[in-house]
Amino acid sequence: MRFINWYFILLIPFVIYLFLIRKKKSALRFSSVKILENGGMKKTIKHRIGKYVTTAALILLVIALARPQLLTGNIPVHEKGIDIA
């Protein structure tokens, strides 16, 4: 397999880096830390899966931009036609 635009593959580590450092800012501000400890926001599996799906989609998009090509050999093409001069 080869990539026509192979330089797009170099973006994959950047996408992974963005995944690792991405942190959401909280939408609500709490008046004390006790509120957070007692019933604070818990990360559910849905939140984690969403993050992984988004990252996987970005990586697949980068791979698609690189235009992968399978090298299966030459395929002869026989076409009939009339040459117009």
N, CA, C and O of each residue as an XYZ file, in Angstrom:
340
protein
N       0.853     -1.172      0.000
C       0.000      0.000      0.000
C       0.894      1.229      0.000
O       1.908      1.299      0.694
N       0.487      2.166     -0.784
C       1.214      3.429     -0.816
C       0.216      4.563     -0.649
O      -0.990      4.384     -0.819
N       0.733      5.710     -0.319
C      -0.099      6.889     -0.122
C       0.323      7.952     -1.126
O       1.505      8.281     -1.233
N      -0.636      8.480     -1.853
C      -0.323      9.517     -2.831
C       0.113     10.795     -2.117
O       1.118     11.401     -2.489
N      -0.624     11.200     -1.112
C      -0.271     12.385     -0.318
C       0.239     11.909      1.042
O      -0.446     12.070      2.052
N       1.413     11.337      1.072
C       1.941     10.700      2.283
C       2.180     11.682      3.419
O       2.217     11.284      4.583
N       2.340     12.943      3.100
C       2.637     13.930      4.145
C       1.457     14.138      5.096
O       1.651     14.640      6.203
N       0.246     13.765      4.694
C      -0.894     13.847      5.611
C      -0.757     12.846      6.756
O      -1.305     13.062      7.837
N      -0.034     11.761      6.525
C       0.175     10.759      7.573
C       0.943     11.376      8.745
O       0.811     10.926      9.883
N       1.727     12.384      8.468
C       2.483     13.049      9.529
C       1.573     13.784     10.511
O       2.023     14.154     11.596
N       0.315     14.001     10.163
C      -0.631     14.672     11.058
C      -1.201     13.743     12.128
O      -1.759     14.218     13.117
N      -1.073     12.433     11.950
C      -1.668     11.493     12.909
C      -1.103     11.678     14.318
O      -1.889     11.714     15.265
N       0.220     11.797     14.512
C       0.698     12.046     15.879
C       0.149     13.350     16.469
O      -0.080     13.436     17.676
N      -0.061     14.352     15.631
C      -0.633     15.616     16.101
C      -2.066     15.416     16.586
O      -2.459     15.995     17.599
N      -2.852     14.604     15.877
C      -4.229     14.321     16.293
C      -4.231     13.587     17.624
O      -5.040     13.890     18.501
N      -3.333     12.626     17.780
C      -3.242     11.885     19.044
C      -2.818     12.821     20.171
O      -3.327     12.719     21.287
N      -1.897     13.724     19.889
C      -1.465     14.697     20.891
C      -2.637     15.575     21.331
O      -2.808     15.837     22.521
N      -3.439     16.026     20.372
C      -4.613     16.828     20.722
C      -5.591     16.037     21.574
O      -6.219     16.591     22.476
N      -5.724     14.756     21.297
C      -6.602     13.890     22.086
C      -6.113     13.811     23.526
O      -6.920     13.831     24.456
N      -4.813     13.723     23.717
C      -4.267     13.562     25.062
C      -4.346     14.841     25.888
O      -4.509     14.770     27.106
N      -4.235     16.005     25.258
C      -4.214     17.246     26.041
C      -5.570     17.927     26.123
O      -5.737     18.891     26.870
N      -6.539     17.434     25.362
C      -7.845     18.096     25.329
C      -8.575     17.945     26.657
O      -8.802     16.834     27.136
N      -8.928     19.053     27.224
C      -9.702     19.055     28.461
C     -10.839     20.044     28.280
O     -10.643     21.156     27.790
N     -12.008     19.631     28.677
C     -13.145     20.537     28.586
C     -13.189     21.415     29.828
O     -12.929     20.963     30.943
N     -13.520     22.654     29.611
C     -13.720     23.546     30.740
C     -15.127     23.317     31.264
O     -16.069     23.115     30.498
N     -15.247     23.352     32.551
C     -16.566     23.099     33.129
C     -17.502     24.256     32.808
O     -17.110     25.423     32.815
N     -18.732     23.904     32.530
C     -19.724     24.921     32.191
C     -20.281     25.573     33.446
O     -20.717     26.724     33.415
N     -20.264     24.836     34.551
C     -20.787     25.359     35.808
C     -19.641     25.619     36.772
O     -18.657     24.880     36.809
N     -19.783     26.639     37.518
C     -18.776     26.928     38.540
C     -19.406     26.636     39.893
O     -20.552     27.004     40.151
N     -18.655     25.981     40.739
C     -19.161     25.592     42.050
C     -18.614     26.532     43.109
O     -17.503     27.050     42.999
N     -19.426     26.736     44.137
C     -19.028     27.668     45.183
C     -18.032     27.045     46.152
O     -17.277     27.760     46.810
N     -18.026     25.727     46.243
C     -17.060     25.094     47.140
C     -16.630     23.745     46.565
O     -17.295     23.168     45.705
N     -15.507     23.272     47.066
C     -14.964     22.001     46.604
C     -15.787     20.837     47.144
O     -15.837     19.778     46.520
N     -16.430     21.017     48.290
C     -17.241     19.949     48.879
C     -18.360     19.505     47.942
O     -18.674     18.317     47.865
N     -18.948     20.436     47.247
C     -20.016     20.088     46.311
C     -19.474     19.156     45.230
O     -20.139     18.200     44.830
N     -18.281     19.439     44.772
C     -17.671     18.587     43.753
C     -17.344     17.206     44.301
O     -17.528     16.206     43.608
N     -16.864     17.143     45.528
C     -16.492     15.855     46.114
C     -17.715     14.985     46.364
O     -17.665     13.775     46.146
N     -18.800     15.576     46.814
C     -19.997     14.801     47.139
C     -20.741     14.323     45.896
O     -21.016     13.131     45.766
N     -21.053     15.188     45.030
C     -21.861     14.802     43.873
C     -21.349     15.410     42.601
O     -22.124     15.738     41.703
N     -20.072     15.561     42.517
C     -19.486     16.239     41.370
C     -19.746     15.531     40.064
O     -20.383     14.479     40.018
N     -19.257     16.108     39.038
C     -19.464     15.567     37.705
C     -18.601     14.320     37.528
O     -17.382     14.362     37.694
N     -19.242     13.234     37.195
C     -18.522     11.985     36.973
C     -18.449     11.722     35.484
O     -19.402     11.959     34.742
N     -17.307     11.231     35.069
C     -17.165     10.894     33.657
C     -17.764      9.519     33.429
O     -17.334      8.532     34.026
N     -18.735      9.468     32.582
C     -19.372      8.199     32.279
C     -18.707      7.569     31.063
O     -17.861      8.174     30.404
N     -19.108      6.360     30.795
C     -18.553      5.656     29.642
C     -18.929      6.374     28.352
O     -18.154      6.385     27.396
N     -20.108      6.969     28.322
C     -20.539      7.694     27.125
C     -19.589      8.837     26.789
O     -19.281      9.072     25.621
N     -19.129      9.542     27.808
C     -18.205     10.647     27.562
C     -16.880     10.135     27.013
O     -16.309     10.725     26.096
N     -16.399      9.046     27.573
C     -15.124      8.494     27.109
C     -15.243      7.947     25.697
O     -14.352      8.148     24.871
N     -16.344      7.255     25.416
C     -16.524      6.691     24.081
C     -16.608      7.807     23.047
O     -16.054      7.686     21.955
N     -17.290      8.880     23.382
C     -17.385     10.008     22.460
C     -16.025     10.583     22.123
O     -15.764     10.946     20.976
N     -15.169     10.666     23.106
C     -13.819     11.185     22.891
C     -13.023     10.254     21.980
O     -12.309     10.710     21.087
N     -13.150      8.944     22.211
C     -12.430      7.970     21.384
C     -12.972      7.934     19.956
O     -12.203      7.817     19.002
N     -14.273      8.033     19.810
C     -14.870      8.012     18.472
C     -14.452      9.252     17.683
O     -14.156      9.162     16.492
N     -14.428     10.389     18.337
C     -14.005     11.617     17.670
C     -12.561     11.520     17.212
O     -12.237     11.909     16.090
N     -11.690     11.005     18.070
C     -10.283     10.865     17.713
C     -10.109      9.859     16.586
O      -9.338     10.101     15.657
N     -10.812      8.738     16.654
C     -10.719      7.733     15.590
C     -11.216      8.304     14.264
O     -10.638      8.024     13.215
N     -12.274      9.096     14.304
C     -12.795      9.703     13.080
C     -11.786     10.675     12.475
O     -11.623     10.721     11.256
N     -11.116     11.445     13.314
C     -10.097     12.373     12.804
C      -8.921     11.630     12.192
O      -8.398     12.040     11.156
N      -8.498     10.531     12.829
C      -7.388      9.743     12.286
C      -7.786      9.121     10.950
O      -6.991      9.125     10.010
N      -9.001      8.588     10.851
C      -9.460      8.015      9.587
C      -9.598      9.083      8.507
O      -9.355      8.810      7.331
N      -9.984     10.292      8.896
C     -10.059     11.390      7.937
C      -8.673     11.735      7.397
O      -8.513     11.978      6.201
N      -7.685     11.757      8.266
C      -6.313     12.042      7.839
C      -5.824     10.952      6.890
O      -5.171     11.248      5.889
N      -6.134      9.693      7.198
C      -5.723      8.599      6.317
C      -6.424      8.717      4.965
O      -5.815      8.455      3.928
N      -7.693      9.107      4.968
C      -8.411      9.282      3.705
C      -7.814     10.421      2.884
O      -7.747     10.333      1.658
N      -7.382     11.486      3.549
C      -6.746     12.592      2.833
C      -5.424     12.174      2.205
O      -5.004     12.747      1.200
N      -4.766     11.177      2.795
C      -3.498     10.689      2.263
C      -3.697      9.836      1.009
O      -2.723      9.509      0.332
N      -4.932      9.471      0.690
C      -5.308      8.708     -0.496
C      -4.528      7.405     -0.629
O      -3.634      7.302     -1.468
N      -4.858      6.412      0.189
C      -4.169      5.121      0.095
C      -4.478      4.417     -1.228
O      -5.604      4.470     -1.722
N      -3.464      3.760     -1.792
C      -3.590      3.039     -3.054
C      -3.032      1.637     -2.875
O      -1.965      1.457     -2.289
N      -3.757      0.641     -3.381
C      -3.257     -0.728     -3.358
C      -2.413     -0.964     -4.602
O      -2.792     -0.574     -5.706
N      -1.271     -1.605     -4.411
C      -0.390     -1.918     -5.528
C      -0.625     -3.368     -5.931
O       0.014     -4.270     -5.390
N      -1.526     -3.600     -6.865
C      -1.837     -4.965     -7.290
C      -1.251     -5.279     -8.652
O      -1.472     -6.374     -9.168
N      -0.545     -4.398     -9.225
C       0.036     -4.617    -10.544
C      -0.691     -3.799    -11.594
O      -1.635     -3.063    -11.306
N      -0.220     -3.952    -12.817
C      -0.831     -3.213    -13.921
C      -2.065     -3.946    -14.415
O      -2.052     -5.168    -14.569
N      -3.101     -3.220    -14.655
C      -4.333     -3.781    -15.198
C      -4.504     -3.206    -16.600
O      -4.717     -2.004    -16.759
N      -4.409     -4.068    -17.622
C      -4.560     -3.547    -18.987
C      -6.003     -3.126    -19.251
O      -6.951     -3.806    -18.857
N      -6.142     -2.008    -19.917
C      -7.462     -1.484    -20.252
C      -7.586     -1.480    -21.771
O      -6.802     -0.835    -22.467
N      -8.571     -2.200    -22.270
C      -8.813     -2.257    -23.711
C     -10.112     -1.525    -24.001
O     -11.188     -1.940    -23.571
N      -9.993     -0.438    -24.731
C     -11.173      0.341    -25.077
C     -11.231      0.521    -26.585
O     -10.215      0.710    -27.253
N     -12.423      0.456    -27.086
C     -12.611      0.704    -28.506
C     -13.069      2.138    -28.669
O     -13.856      2.654    -27.875
N     -12.571      2.759    -29.698
C     -12.970      4.128    -29.941
C     -12.478      4.613    -31.287
O     -11.759      3.903    -31.990
N     -12.856      5.789    -31.632
C     -12.449      6.402    -32.887
C     -11.630      7.633    -32.537
O     -12.053      8.481    -31.752
N     -10.435      7.713    -33.145
C      -9.593      8.888    -32.939
C     -10.089     10.017    -33.821
O     -10.267      9.847    -35.028
N     -10.306     11.144    -33.225
C     -10.733     12.318    -33.975
C      -9.555     13.280    -34.019
O      -9.064     13.742    -32.989
N      -9.118     13.566    -35.233
C      -7.935     14.388    -35.389
C      -8.229     15.812    -35.327
O      -7.321     16.635    -35.444
